[in-house]
Amino acid sequence: MGSPIVLGIESSCDETGAGLVRDGRLLGHAVASSMAEHARFGGVVPEIASRAHLHALRPVLGQALAGAGLRLSDIGAVAVTTGPGLSGALQVGLAGAKGIAYALGVPLYGVHHLAGHVAADTLAHGPLPDPCVVLIVSGGHTSLLLVRDLARDPIRHLGDTLDDAAGECFDKVARVFGLPYPGGPAIDRTARTGDPRAVPFPRPLPGSYDFSFSGLKTAAARWAEGHAGRELPVADGAAALQEAVADVLSRKAVAACAEHGVGTLVVVGGVAANSRVRALTEERCRAAGIELRVPPPELCTDNGAMIAAVGDLLVRAGAEPAPLDVSIDPSAPLEYAALHPVTAPAVAV
């Protein structure tokens, strides 16, 4: 008898996702986004996101099951994002996952959201090489990691975000440029007709594996302010900004592979869908003789499939399920793929 079918539930921000994975193979998944409801505010509103998850969770689960040709009773384990993310949004997903797991009598696994992004690549390209360097680039996180066995071993951080992450920089600068939310896709589209050499934007922290995009964001804002009373060449600004971000990300990732003698770079997260980040990283990896793995765009953004992928790895590794009182940790650091926080009981005073 093979491994159980693992249901993964993701609800950390503005996407409600459900995915089904067995033995490393994606059987089906579905995603509902509340992004359109947040667009008029220029960013995600936590209360709106939480309500959207409440409305979307059941339909998304039904779509994922229908797409896989499965019934709820076919599920043998449940995995759910327990952090990091928006507190209310995480609570919705965890409550739903607990209800399903307890009703079916199957084990429940808490998953770190960023480990889910790492595992997303396994659904497209098979098991991760041991070791590999992973670059996570998303709206709230930019990290360089050294990953061995994702289900068993601690994850080593080579560099992390010090202030604004790459995706956050795109969102904020897009707003300054008068582009719609979300900023990443808008910058990518607009940059296609621009000159990436038109503006000499800075490359932050050249001698470190850490990331800081706050200064780049400020430089772009100052550049835009310098055009007061004149038409802003938005396409050139977008192309130059995108080139700066792609240059920093790809240069550091390839250097990390070389320093640690690693032959595979995995790039994941929402910003991995950016066309210039993908192209420049591919070009530099090819020149350095490094294998590049990037999931397809639909697996780069938040989804339940990636959480199911981690759950599947944990099940096959014989990991302990989450305790009955597993909770959430909205600001959990990435140390292991499994994340089983428990809220400490209140102390009487």
C-alpha positions as CSV (number, residue, x, y, z in Angstrom):
1,M,0.0,0.0,0.0
2,G,1.4,3.4,-1.0
3,S,1.6,6.6,1.0
4,P,-1.6,8.4,2.0
5,I,-3.1,11.2,-0.1
6,V,-2.2,14.5,1.7
7,L,-4.4,17.5,1.6
8,G,-2.6,20.8,2.0
9,I,-4.4,24.0,3.0
10,E,-2.8,27.5,2.6
11,S,-4.3,30.7,4.0
12,S,-1.5,32.9,5.2
13,C,-2.3,36.0,3.2
14,D,-4.8,36.7,0.4
15,E,-4.9,33.3,-1.4
16,T,-6.9,30.4,-0.2
17,G,-5.4,27.2,-1.5
18,A,-6.1,23.5,-1.4
19,G,-3.8,20.9,-2.9
20,L,-3.6,17.1,-3.0
21,V,-0.3,15.3,-3.2
22,R,0.7,11.6,-3.0
23,D,4.3,10.3,-3.2
24,G,5.6,13.6,-4.6
25,R,3.0,13.8,-7.3
26,L,0.4,16.6,-7.5
27,L,-3.1,15.1,-8.0
28,G,-5.0,18.4,-8.0
29,H,-5.2,21.9,-6.5
30,A,-7.3,25.0,-6.6
31,V,-6.7,28.6,-5.5
32,A,-9.0,31.5,-4.8
33,S,-7.6,35.0,-4.5
34,S,-9.0,38.0,-2.7
35,M,-6.5,40.3,-4.4
36,A,-9.1,42.3,-6.2
37,E,-10.8,43.2,-2.9
38,H,-7.5,44.6,-1.6
39,A,-6.4,46.5,-4.8
40,R,-8.3,49.7,-4.0
41,F,-6.4,49.9,-0.7
42,G,-3.0,49.4,-2.3
43,G,-2.2,46.4,-0.1
44,V,-3.7,43.5,1.8
45,V,-6.2,44.3,4.5
46,P,-6.1,41.6,7.1
47,E,-9.8,41.6,8.1
48,I,-10.9,41.4,4.4
49,A,-8.4,38.6,3.8
50,S,-9.7,36.6,6.8
51,R,-13.4,36.9,5.7
52,A,-12.4,35.9,2.2
53,H,-10.8,32.7,3.5
54,L,-13.9,31.9,5.4
55,H,-16.0,32.1,2.2
56,A,-13.5,30.4,-0.1
57,L,-12.1,27.5,1.9
58,R,-15.0,25.0,1.3
59,P,-15.4,25.8,-2.5
60,V,-11.6,25.6,-3.1
61,L,-11.4,22.3,-1.3
62,G,-14.3,21.0,-3.5
63,Q,-12.6,22.2,-6.7
64,A,-9.3,20.5,-5.7
65,L,-11.1,17.2,-4.9
66,A,-13.1,17.3,-8.1
67,G,-10.1,18.1,-10.2
68,A,-8.3,15.1,-8.8
69,G,-11.3,12.8,-9.1
70,L,-11.3,12.2,-5.3
71,R,-13.6,12.3,-2.3
72,L,-13.0,13.8,1.1
73,S,-12.8,10.3,2.5
74,D,-9.8,9.5,0.3
75,I,-7.6,11.9,2.3
76,G,-5.1,10.2,4.6
77,A,-3.4,13.2,6.1
78,V,-3.8,17.0,6.3
79,A,-1.1,19.6,6.2
80,V,-1.8,23.3,6.9
81,T,0.2,26.5,7.1
82,T,0.7,27.5,10.7
83,G,3.0,30.5,10.0
84,P,4.2,33.0,9.2
85,G,1.4,35.1,7.9
86,L,-1.6,37.2,8.9
87,S,-3.0,36.0,12.3
88,G,-6.7,35.9,11.4
89,A,-6.0,34.4,8.0
90,L,-3.9,31.6,9.5
91,Q,-6.5,30.8,12.1
92,V,-9.1,30.3,9.4
93,G,-7.0,27.7,7.6
94,L,-5.9,25.9,10.8
95,A,-9.5,25.7,12.0
96,G,-10.6,24.2,8.7
97,A,-7.7,21.7,8.6
98,K,-8.3,20.6,12.2
99,G,-12.0,20.0,11.5
100,I,-11.2,17.9,8.4
101,A,-8.4,15.9,10.1
102,Y,-10.4,15.2,13.3
103,A,-13.6,14.3,11.3
104,L,-11.6,11.8,9.1
105,G,-9.4,10.6,12.0
106,V,-6.2,11.3,10.1
107,P,-3.0,13.0,11.2
108,L,-2.5,16.8,11.0
109,Y,0.8,18.5,10.2
110,G,1.7,22.1,10.7
111,V,3.9,23.5,7.9
112,H,6.1,26.6,7.7
113,H,4.9,28.7,4.8
114,L,8.4,29.3,3.4
115,A,9.2,25.6,3.4
116,G,6.1,25.2,1.3
117,H,7.6,27.5,-1.3
118,V,10.7,25.4,-1.3
119,A,8.8,22.1,-1.6
120,A,6.7,23.5,-4.5
121,D,9.7,22.8,-6.8
122,T,9.5,19.1,-6.1
123,L,6.1,18.9,-7.7
124,A,7.6,20.1,-11.0
125,H,11.1,18.7,-10.9
126,G,11.2,15.8,-8.4
127,P,13.2,15.5,-5.2
128,L,15.5,18.3,-4.2
129,P,19.2,17.6,-4.5
130,D,21.0,17.2,-1.2
131,P,22.4,19.8,-0.8
132,C,20.9,22.7,-2.8
133,V,20.9,26.5,-2.5
134,V,17.3,27.9,-2.4
135,L,16.5,31.6,-3.1
136,I,13.1,32.5,-1.8
137,V,11.8,35.8,-3.2
138,S,8.2,36.8,-2.3
139,G,6.2,39.8,-1.1
140,G,7.4,39.7,2.4
141,H,10.5,37.5,2.3
142,T,13.9,37.3,0.5
143,S,16.2,34.6,1.8
144,L,19.1,32.5,0.6
145,L,19.1,29.0,2.2
146,L,21.2,25.9,2.2
147,V,18.8,23.0,2.2
148,R,19.6,19.3,2.7
149,D,16.8,16.9,3.6
150,L,13.8,19.3,3.8
151,A,11.7,17.0,5.9
152,R,14.4,16.0,8.4
153,D,17.2,18.5,8.6
154,P,17.4,22.1,9.9
155,I,17.5,24.8,7.2
156,R,20.6,26.9,7.2
157,H,20.2,30.6,6.4
158,L,22.9,32.2,4.3
159,G,21.2,35.5,4.0
160,D,17.9,37.2,4.8
161,T,15.8,40.3,4.3
162,L,17.0,43.2,6.6
163,D,14.1,45.5,5.7
164,D,12.0,45.6,2.5
165,A,11.8,42.3,0.6
166,A,12.0,42.2,-3.2
167,G,8.3,41.9,-3.7
168,E,7.5,44.6,-1.2
169,C,9.9,46.9,-3.1
170,F,8.0,46.2,-6.3
171,D,4.7,46.9,-4.7
172,K,5.7,50.2,-3.1
173,V,7.6,51.6,-6.1
174,A,4.7,50.6,-8.4
175,R,2.4,52.8,-6.3
176,V,4.9,55.7,-6.7
177,F,5.0,55.1,-10.4
178,G,1.2,55.2,-10.6
179,L,1.0,51.5,-11.5
180,P,-1.8,49.2,-10.1
181,Y,-1.6,46.7,-7.2
182,P,-0.1,44.1,-7.1
183,G,3.1,45.9,-8.1
184,G,5.3,42.9,-9.2
185,P,3.3,41.9,-12.2
186,A,2.6,45.6,-13.1
187,I,6.4,46.4,-13.0
188,D,7.1,43.3,-15.1
189,R,4.6,44.2,-17.8
190,T,5.6,47.9,-17.9
191,A,9.3,47.1,-18.1
192,R,9.0,45.3,-21.4
193,T,9.0,48.6,-23.3
194,G,11.6,50.3,-21.1
195,D,15.4,50.6,-21.1
196,P,17.0,48.8,-18.1
197,R,20.1,51.0,-18.4
198,A,18.1,54.3,-18.3
199,V,18.4,54.9,-14.5
200,P,21.5,53.9,-12.5
201,F,19.7,52.5,-9.5
202,P,21.9,51.2,-6.7
203,R,22.7,47.5,-6.0
204,P,22.2,47.2,-2.2
205,L,24.7,45.2,0.1
206,P,27.1,44.0,-2.6
207,G,29.4,42.2,-0.2
208,S,26.8,40.3,1.8
209,Y,24.3,37.5,1.3
210,D,21.7,39.6,3.2
211,F,19.1,41.6,1.3
212,S,18.0,45.2,1.7
213,F,15.7,46.8,-0.8
214,S,14.6,49.8,1.2
215,G,17.3,52.0,-0.3
216,L,16.4,50.9,-3.8
217,K,12.8,51.8,-3.1
218,T,13.8,55.2,-1.8
219,A,16.1,55.8,-4.8
220,A,13.2,55.0,-7.2
221,A,10.9,57.4,-5.3
222,R,13.5,60.2,-5.4
223,W,13.9,59.6,-9.2
224,A,10.2,59.9,-9.7
225,E,10.0,63.1,-7.6
226,G,12.8,64.5,-9.8
227,H,10.3,64.5,-12.7
228,A,7.8,66.7,-11.0
229,G,6.0,68.8,-13.6
230,R,7.2,66.5,-16.4
231,E,6.0,63.2,-17.8
232,L,7.5,60.3,-15.9
233,P,9.2,57.7,-18.2
234,V,7.5,54.9,-16.3
235,A,8.7,52.1,-18.6
236,D,12.3,53.1,-18.2
237,G,11.9,53.4,-14.4
238,A,10.3,50.0,-14.2
239,A,12.9,48.3,-16.4
240,A,15.8,49.8,-14.4
241,L,14.2,48.9,-11.1
242,Q,13.5,45.3,-12.2
243,E,17.1,45.0,-13.6
244,A,18.5,46.2,-10.2
245,V,16.4,43.6,-8.3
246,A,17.2,40.8,-10.7
247,D,20.9,41.7,-10.7
248,V,21.1,41.6,-6.9
249,L,19.1,38.4,-6.5
250,S,20.9,36.4,-9.2
251,R,24.4,37.6,-8.4
252,K,24.1,36.6,-4.7
253,A,22.5,33.3,-5.4
254,V,25.1,32.2,-7.9
255,A,27.9,33.4,-5.6
256,A,26.4,31.4,-2.7
257,C,26.3,28.2,-4.9
258,A,30.0,28.7,-5.8
259,E,31.1,29.4,-2.3
260,H,29.4,26.3,-0.8
261,G,30.2,24.0,-3.7
262,V,26.6,23.4,-4.6
263,G,25.6,22.6,-8.2
264,T,21.8,23.3,-8.0
265,L,20.0,26.6,-7.4
266,V,16.3,26.5,-6.7
267,V,14.4,29.8,-7.1
268,V,10.9,29.9,-5.5
269,G,8.3,32.4,-4.3
270,G,6.0,34.9,-6.0
271,V,8.9,37.1,-7.4
272,A,10.3,33.9,-9.1
273,A,7.5,34.5,-11.6
274,N,9.2,37.8,-12.7
275,S,10.4,37.4,-16.2
276,R,13.7,39.3,-15.8
277,V,14.6,37.5,-12.5
278,R,14.1,34.2,-14.2
279,A,16.0,35.2,-17.4
280,L,19.1,36.8,-15.7
281,T,19.3,34.0,-13.1
282,E,19.2,31.4,-15.9
283,E,21.9,33.3,-17.9
284,R,24.2,33.4,-14.9
285,C,23.6,29.9,-13.8
286,R,24.4,28.6,-17.3
287,A,27.7,30.6,-17.3
288,A,28.6,29.2,-13.9
289,G,27.7,25.6,-14.7
290,I,24.9,25.5,-12.1
291,E,21.6,23.7,-12.6
292,L,18.7,26.1,-12.2
293,R,15.3,24.9,-11.0
294,V,12.3,27.2,-11.0
295,P,8.7,26.0,-10.5
296,P,6.1,27.0,-13.1
297,P,4.5,30.4,-12.3
298,E,1.3,28.9,-10.9
299,L,3.3,27.1,-8.2
300,C,5.4,30.2,-7.4
301,T,2.6,32.2,-5.8
302,D,0.9,31.0,-2.6
303,N,-1.0,27.7,-3.1
304,G,-2.2,24.7,-1.2
305,A,-0.2,22.3,-3.4
306,M,3.1,23.4,-1.9
307,I,1.8,22.8,1.6
308,A,0.6,19.4,0.6
309,A,4.0,18.7,-0.8
310,V,5.6,19.4,2.6
311,G,3.0,17.3,4.3
312,D,3.8,14.4,1.9
313,L,7.5,14.7,2.6
314,L,6.8,14.7,6.4
315,V,4.5,11.7,6.2
316,R,7.1,9.7,4.1
317,A,9.9,10.7,6.5
318,G,7.9,9.4,9.5
319,A,7.6,12.8,11.2
320,E,5.5,13.2,14.2
321,P,2.1,14.8,13.5
322,A,1.1,18.0,15.2
323,P,-0.3,17.9,18.8
324,L,-4.0,18.4,19.3
325,D,-3.5,22.0,20.6
326,V,-1.3,23.1,17.7
327,S,-1.7,26.8,17.1
328,I,-0.2,29.5,14.8
329,D,2.9,31.6,14.9
330,P,2.4,34.7,12.6
331,S,6.1,35.6,12.7
332,A,7.7,32.1,12.9
333,P,11.4,32.0,11.8
334,L,12.2,29.3,9.2
335,E,14.1,26.6,11.0
336,Y,12.4,23.4,10.0
337,A,9.7,22.5,7.4
338,A,7.3,21.3,10.2
339,L,5.9,24.1,12.4
340,H,3.9,23.0,15.4
341,P,3.6,26.0,17.7
342,V,1.5,25.6,20.9
343,T,0.0,28.5,22.7
344,A,1.2,28.6,26.3
345,P,-1.7,28.4,28.8
346,A,-2.6,31.6,30.6
347,V,-1.1,32.0,34.0
348,A,-3.3,33.2,36.8
349,V,-2.1,36.2,38.7
